[in-house]
């Protein structure tokens, strides 16, 4: 479970931006909350999801990309062998070139295996400047380790001297390169107490890109259907109830794609034989025709929305079953708003989401701003200021009244996060409108 994520000096974010999934005092839609007790603290509520709205290039995707960058550092950092290799995940704010370089900073609070952790990293492309991990086995935090780069002495200072709950290893600390995370290095060296933290980043966080240019693979769903795996029945029911005319699903065996032979023309003959001789399987969705009969249709004739729904169905059920945290960019692409609503409702249904799964998604769709679907504290916005820096802020900053139409408020610009195009895309507004806008 993710509780809070912060980032600064990353892409379009210059100052510190924080996304919180702590539930407010609002008692509406109790199914949208996770109710849990952590060691030494009373029962609290956290949100099962958050929606991020904003104009194009306003920073919506950057929130998810920042979290993905941190996860990528944790997962891959131990593979670094060259101390001069740049840290690829660091991408600082670029619109202030004369400003002294400051580290990109990430901070995250999450729960893994029933314990709360707080992990912080600050880094430039050249080195880690700060890294720390705090654990909460009780109400009192334990700082397991902190490393800070001191340029005056060109060395790291490690604290605390004698941490509670964690055994320091000076030799391992010395082996940790300046462009490497100690968390990753320690797990690679079998420090079992850090395994839950590493595994949370590697196994619990899931990133899906639903953008128009992305090609979401249907491989996981296809394997579930072909092998009639643990999610087969749920996938079949999801497709049947989606009002897309599908009554069943099966797989059909096909030959290798015609284009594959051309792509493999310059590869060794043995490789060509192996790949072209592989068993190729595609999905086939069953439809009901004018007569009561089962009519399988070729996959390529299905709509883009139906294909995306099929590809998403398997991972969606897996995420719900295993209590993962999924981050989805442009959730609504090629799918009807009602379909997106129903997918989200699965997350907010306690009888389906039994593992405490969470979803953080970006969207442009105002129809999801429905207080029967999302709580007010689940809605966030991104917007840019006059200097090109993006800001992340919650709907609750505007204290919307009970019963207020969030859709109307958003589209009217009350909450910001809309494109500002006063003169039209080709500056075709009448001159008097431009003059009025310049005095606004």
N, C-alpha and C positions, 0 to 999 in steps of 0.2 A: 504494500500500500504506500502510495506517495502522499505526503502531507504538505510539502512546500518545496518550491524550486525557485532559485534566484540566479540571475546572470547580469554581468555588466561588461562593457567594452567588448561586445561581440556583434559583428556585422552592423545592423542598423541600431543596435542598443548601445548607447554611450554610458548613461548612468545606470544605477542598480534598478533592476526590474524584478518583481516577485509575483509569482502565481501561487496562491494558497488554496488548498482544498479542505480547509477547516470549515465546517458548517456554521452558519450564523444562528441567530436566535429564532429565525423563521421556523415554524412548526409544519409548514405545508409539505406535501409530497414526502412523507417519511421514508418511502421506499427508495428515494434517491440518496439516502444516507447510509453509511456504514457505522454501526454502533459497536464500539469496542472499548475494552479496558486494557491499558498498558501497565506494565509492572510498576507498582507504587503510586498509581494515579487513578483518579475516579473515571468512570465511564464517560466517553466523549463521542462526538459524531464527526465523521468526515464524509466528504462528498464522493459519490460514485462517478462523477464526471464533471467536465467543464467544457464550455463552448467558447471559442475565441473568434470574435468578429472584427472586421476592419477592411479598409480599402485595399486595393492591390498595392503591394510594396510597402505596406504600413507596419510590418513586423509580425504578422500572425504566424507565418511559417517559421520565422526566426526563433520563436519560443520553442517549438518542437525541435528545430535543428540544433539549438543550443543544448537541449537535453540529450539529443542523439550524439552530439560532439563529446559531451562528458562521458557518456556510456562507451563511446568508441575509444576514448583515452584509457578508461579502466580496463576494457577487454583486451586492447592491443598493445598497451604500453610495455608489458614485459617482453615483447618480441624485439624491442629495440636493442641493437648491439653497437650502434655507432653514436657516441656522445655528441657528435656534431650534426646529427640528423635533426631536421626541423620537426616540430610537433605539428603535424598536419591538421589537427582539429582546431587549432587556434586561428581565428579569423577576426582580428580586431576592427573596431569602428574606423572607417576609412575617410570620413569627411572632415577630419581635423589633422591634416598631415604635419603641421608645425608643432603640434602638441607633443611634449615628451612622451615616449612610449610607456604605457602603463600596462600591467598584466590584465589579461582577460580573467574574470573571476566567475566561478560557479559555486553554488551552495545548494545542497539538497537535504531534506529531512524525509525519512522513509521508515517503514517497518518491514523487517525481514525476520522470519521465524519467530514472530511474537515480540521482538525487541526493537525499540526505536533507535535509529542512528542519525547522526548529522555528519555529513562529509563535505569538506570544502577544498577547492583547488583554485590557485591563482597561477597563471603561467603566461609567458610570452612564447613566441615560436622557438626561442632558443633554450629556455629552461623553465623548470618548475620553481616558482618563487615561494609558494606556500602550499602545504598539504596538511590536512588534519582530519582526524576521525574521533568523534565522541560517541559513546554508547550510553544507553539509559537502561541498565538492568533494574533500576529502581527510580524513584523520583529524582534522585541526585545524579547528575551527569558524571561520567568517567571519561576524561581525555586519555584515549589510548596512545595516541602519538600526535605530534605536530613537528613539522620541519619548515624552517624559514631560511631563505637564502640571505646572507649578509655580504653585500658586495665589498664592504671595507676589508673583510678578512678572506673574501673569496671562498667561503665555506658555509655549510649548512649548520644551523643550530637546532638540535633535537630536544624536545621537551615532551612531557615532564621527565625529571630525572628517574623517578620510580613510579611509573603509572600504576593505577589500581585496575585490576582486571586484565592487564596485558603485560607480557614479558618482553622487554626491549632486547634487541639483538644488534649490538654495535657493529658486528662484522657485516651483517646483512644491510644495515644502513649504509655502510661504507661502499658496498657493492652496487647500491642503487644509483644509476647514472643521473645526471642533472636534468635530462630530458625524459625521465622515466618516473612513473608513479610508484611510490613505495607499496601501496595497496596491491598493485599488480605483481610487483617483484616478490612480495611476501607470500602471496597465494601460490605463485610459481615455485616457491621454496617450501611448500607444505605447511604454511602457518594456518592451521585448521580454524582458529578462532576468527579469522578474517574471511573464511570461505562464504558464510551467509551474505556478507556485504557484496563480495565479488559476484556471487551467483544471482543476487537481486538485479544487478546491472545486466548480466549476461542472459539470464533466463526469464526474469519477470517482465522487464521492459520490452515492448514490442513496438516497432515502427512500421506503419503502412502509409504509402503514398497513393492517394486515390486521384491525383491530378490528371488532367486530360492527356498529358504526355506519358504518363506511367502505364506500365503493362503489369497489372497485378496477376501473378501466376495462379493458375487454377490447380497446380499440382497437388497441393495438400488435400483439397476437396476431392479431386479425382481419385486419389489413393483411398480415401475414406469410402467412396462409393464402390470402387472396384473390389476392395477387400472387405466391404461391409463392416467397417471399423466402428469404434465406439460412438462416433457422431453420425453414422449413416442415417439412422432413423430421424434424428433431429434435422439433418440437412434436407432430407426428403420432405418432412413436414413443413419446414421453412419455405421451400420452393412451392409446395402445394398451396400454402395459405397466402402467398405473396400476390395473388391476383394477376399473374402473368400468363395464365393458361397452361401451366405445367402441372401434370398429374403424377409424374414419376421421373426417375432419372436412372440411366444405365450407362455403361461404357461400351464402346465399340473399338475393335482392333483395326488399325489402318496401317498402310505402308509408310515408309519414311517420307517426309515432305519432299516435293520435287526440288525445291531450292537447296536442300541439304547437300545433294550431290555436287552442285556447282560450288557451294561454299567449301566443300572438302577437296576440291580438285587438286590443290597443292599440298595436301597432307599425305603421309605415307599410306601405302595401299592397305596395310594391316589395320590402320586406324579407320580408313574408309569402310572396310569390310565389317569391322566391329560396330561402328555407329549405324551404318545402313542396315545391318542385320539385327539391330535391337528391335524389341517389341514396342510398337508405337500405339498408344491408346488415346482416344479422345472421348469427351463426354457427349452424351446424346440425351436431350431432354424430351420426355414423352408428353405429347399434347392430345387433347380430346378434339376430334373433328366433328363434322356435322352429324355423323352417326356415332353411336357408342363404340368407339374403337380406339386403340392405342396407336398414335402416330408419332414415331420418332422423327425429329427434324435434324438436318445437318447442323453441326455446331456453328458454321460460318453464317447461317441464316438467322441465328438468334440476334436480338438487338444488343447494342453495347451495354445497356442497363442490365439486361438479363445475364449477359456474360459476366459482368462485374459482380452481380449478386451471387452467382454460382461460385465465383472465385473467392468471394468474401465469406461465404456460408461456413465452410470448414474451419478456417482460422477464427471466425467469430465465436463458434461454439467451443473451440479449444480454449480461447482466451477466457470465456465465461466459466468454463469448467475448472480451469487451473488457477483462477484468481490473478491473472496477469494485469499489467497496466499497459494499455494500448494507446499510442499517439498516432492520430490519423490526420493527414493533411488533405483538405478539400473533400470531406466525407461525402458530400452530396453529388459529386461528379457522375453524370449519366444516370442518376437514380432519382425517381420521383420523391418529392418531399415526404409523402405519406409513407413510402418505403423506409426512408431514413428514420422517420419517427418510430416506426415499429422496431427497427433494429436497436435504436436507443432504449426503447421500452424494455427490451430484453435485459439490458444492463440494470434497469431500475426495478425489475421484478425480482423480489427476494426469493421466489420459488425457482427462478431460473439462474440468477446470479447468486449462487450459494457460496462461492469462494472469495467474495469481496473484490471482484474485478473492477477496474476503473477505466474510463475512456476520457481522453483529452483530445479534442478535435477542433480544426479550423473550419470555418464555413462562411459563405456569403448569404445563406438562405434565411431571410427574415421570418419565414413561416415557422421556423423552429423556436422563435422567441414566444413561446406559448407557455403560460404559467401552469397549464395542466400537464406539461411535459418537463420543463426545466424550472428549477427554483431560481429566484433572483440572484442568489449567491453563486450560481453555477455559470453565470454569464460574464464574460470578460471582453474587453475591447483593446485594440491597438490603434495608435494614431501617431503621426509625425509632427514635430514642431517646425518652426520656420528655419531652423538650422539643420534640418534633415535627420534629427535624432528621434527614434521611435520611443513610445511610452506604452506601457501595459497597465491597464487600470480596470477595476471591477464595476459592474453595473450598480452595485450597492453604493458607490460614491455619490450617485444621484438620488438616492433614497426614493425610488419610485413608489408611488402610493399603491395600496392594495386595490386591485381592480383596474389599475392603469394599463392601457394597451401598450405593451412593450414593442410590438411591431410598429405601431404608429409613431411612437416616440423615437425609435431608431431611424425609421425612414425620414422623419422630419428633421433629423440632425440633432435632436436633443442630447444624445449621448456622444456625439462626435463619431469618429471611426467611419466616416463616409468620404467618398471622393469629393474634392472641392473643385468644381468646374464652372465658375460663374459665367464665362463667356462662350461656353461650348467647346467641343474638341477642336474646331477650326476657327475659333474666335468670331463666331457668326452672330453673337447676341447684338441687339440694337445698341447704338452708341449711348443712349440715355441709361440703359441697364448697366453698361460697363462703368459709366460715371458714378451711378449710385453705388455699385459694388465697391468702387475704389474708396468711397467715403464711409463704408460700413464698418 
